[in-house]
Structure formats: C-alpha cells, structure tokens
Amino acid sequence: MASGALITDSAADFGEVLADGGALMALDLGTKTIGIATCDAGWRFASPGNTLSRGKWGRDRDELSKQIADRSIKGLVIGLPRNMDGTEGPRAQSARAYARNCSEAFALPILLWDERWSTQSAERDLIGQDTSRKKRAEVIDSHAAAVFLQGAIDALAGSAF
C-alpha cells in the first residue's frame, strides 16, 4: 500500500481494504502513554499488550514500527476520543493528526474507532479481576485499547465486505 494509506471512521471501508484479514494493532493515545493491544489475523480476540511512554514522534514511530514488524500487523485501529455528545474536540483532532503521521510512516490502513467508555470498561474489568490500584494504573491504557479493538473487530466480523 502506498504512503498515505486509507484513514477512515468506517469499519466497512477498513474491512474492504483488508479483505484477507490480518493482525491488527490498536493504539489508545494518552497525553503521557500509548496503550497497545493486538488481535489475531482472523479478527476474533483482542488482547492487551504493552504501554509505551509517549515521547517525541520519532521515538514513538521507531518503537511502533518495531512492534508492527514483529507482529506482522496489517492495519491500525486508533482510538478517537469523542465527546459524550459525539462531537470532536482537541483530543480527537490530536488523534486524527497522529493517525496521519502513522499513515505516512507505516503505510497501513487506519480505522479511527470511537473510544468513549473504553477506559471505564477496562477499569471495571480490572477491578472485577481484583487487580490492585497500582497495577491497574500500569495496564489501564493497554486494556482500554483492547476494549475498543474488540468492538472494532466485532463490527468487522459482522460486516459483509
């Protein structure tokens, strides 16, 4: 795929570009960290991965590039932090800008996925697993990425391309 790959909010459009499936990586972009989750090539199960300390774009790009290559990632799902009323504010604009940088750097299709409630859902799940507050703080971003990645792959699996 050429530089400047597809960036879309549509699971159907994303699925058409990835008609043969392939492992996906989700990014939950925080101001200080990036939570990472991945799913299998058949788009069945999302799993939390690691959390990166967010730095300058060049460092983020290099680390993400390594993980993309190591896991044979075919597409990215980036959390789009919409406001509760569905509008987009500065954080969503920042996520869109990050998606453009990723598109140019990795030439992978990108699905922007509404991440409202993903952190709360991940927090509830971790509390249900009796995860300590300290441990939750360390893993919440990657678990939130897994929550919205699972939503995205469920939508992809339910769509006819």
TAKA-V641156 format. One record per pair of residues at least 24 apart in sequence whose C-alpha atoms are under 8 Angstrom apart, sorted by sequence separation. I is the first residue (numbers start at 0). J is the second residue. D is the distance in Angstrom with one decimal. If there is no record, write none. Layout:
((I/J/D) (I/J/D))
//
This chain:
((29/53/7.8) (118/142/7.7) (119/143/8.0) (118/143/4.8) (121/146/6.6) (117/143/5.0) (120/146/7.3) (117/144/7.4) (117/146/5.7) (117/147/6.0) (75/107/6.8) (77/109/7.1) (79/111/5.7) (81/113/6.4) (83/115/7.2) (74/107/5.3) (75/108/6.4) (76/109/5.7) (77/110/6.2) (78/111/5.9) (79/112/5.4) (80/113/6.2) (81/114/7.2) (82/115/7.6) (114/147/5.9) (73/107/6.4) (74/108/5.1) (75/109/4.8) (76/110/4.7) (77/111/5.0) (78/112/5.0) (79/113/4.9) (80/114/5.5) (81/115/6.5) (113/147/7.5) (73/108/7.6) (74/109/5.9) (75/110/6.3) (76/111/5.8) (77/112/6.1) (78/113/6.0) (79/114/5.6) (80/115/6.2) (112/147/7.1) (74/110/7.9) (76/112/6.5) (78/114/5.2) (112/151/6.9) (60/101/7.6) (64/105/7.1) (24/67/7.7) (60/104/7.3) (22/70/7.4) (24/72/6.5) (22/71/6.7) (23/72/5.4) (26/75/7.5) (28/77/7.7) (21/71/8.0) (22/72/4.9) (23/73/5.9) (24/74/6.6) (25/75/5.7) (26/76/6.4) (27/77/6.4) (28/78/6.9) (21/72/6.8) (22/73/5.7) (23/74/5.0) (24/75/5.0) (25/76/4.5) (26/77/4.9) (27/78/5.3) (21/73/5.3) (22/74/7.1) (23/75/5.7) (24/76/6.1) (25/77/5.6) (26/78/6.3) (20/73/7.8) (21/74/7.6) (23/76/7.1) (25/78/7.4) (17/73/7.7) (17/74/7.8) (28/94/7.0) (78/144/7.3) (78/147/7.2) (76/148/6.7) (76/151/7.8) (50/137/7.8) (50/138/7.0) (49/138/7.5) (50/140/6.7) (50/141/5.8) (6/98/7.3) (16/108/7.4) (49/141/6.0) (6/99/7.6) (48/141/5.7) (47/141/5.0) (48/142/7.8) (13/108/6.9) (47/142/5.0) (3/99/7.5) (6/102/7.4) (13/109/7.2) (46/142/7.7) (47/143/8.0) (5/102/7.5) (13/110/6.2) (47/144/6.9) (4/102/5.5) (47/145/5.1) (3/102/5.2) (4/103/7.2) (46/145/5.5) (2/102/6.8) (3/103/4.9) (10/110/6.9) (45/145/5.4) (2/103/5.2) (9/110/7.0) (45/146/7.5) (2/104/7.5) (4/106/5.2) (5/107/7.4) (6/108/6.0) (7/109/6.3) (8/110/5.6) (9/111/7.9) (2/105/7.5) (3/106/6.0) (4/107/5.6) (5/108/4.7) (6/109/4.7) (7/110/5.1) (8/111/4.9) (45/148/6.1) (2/106/4.8) (4/108/5.2) (5/109/6.1) (6/110/6.0) (7/111/6.0) (8/112/6.4) (34/138/7.9) (45/149/5.2) (1/106/6.0) (4/109/7.5) (6/111/7.2) (34/139/7.7) (35/140/7.3) (36/141/5.7) (44/149/6.7) (0/106/6.0) (34/140/4.2) (35/141/4.8) (36/142/7.2) (43/149/8.0) (0/107/6.9) (33/140/6.8) (34/141/3.9) (32/140/7.6) (33/141/7.6) (34/142/7.4) (36/144/5.4) (37/145/7.1) (34/143/7.3) (35/144/6.0) (36/145/5.1) (43/152/6.9) (34/144/6.0) (35/145/7.6) (38/148/7.7) (42/152/5.5) (43/153/7.6) (29/140/7.8) (37/148/7.6) (42/153/7.7) (36/148/7.3) (27/140/6.3) (42/155/7.8) (43/156/8.0) (27/141/7.1) (42/156/7.0) (26/141/8.0) (27/143/6.9) (27/144/5.1) (26/144/6.0) (25/144/5.7) (25/145/7.1) (25/147/7.9) (25/148/5.9) (24/148/7.9) (10/151/7.1) (14/155/6.2) (18/160/7.2) (10/154/6.6) (11/155/6.8) (14/158/8.0) (10/155/5.8) (15/160/5.5) (14/160/6.5) (11/158/6.4) (10/158/7.8) (11/159/7.6) (11/160/6.5))
//
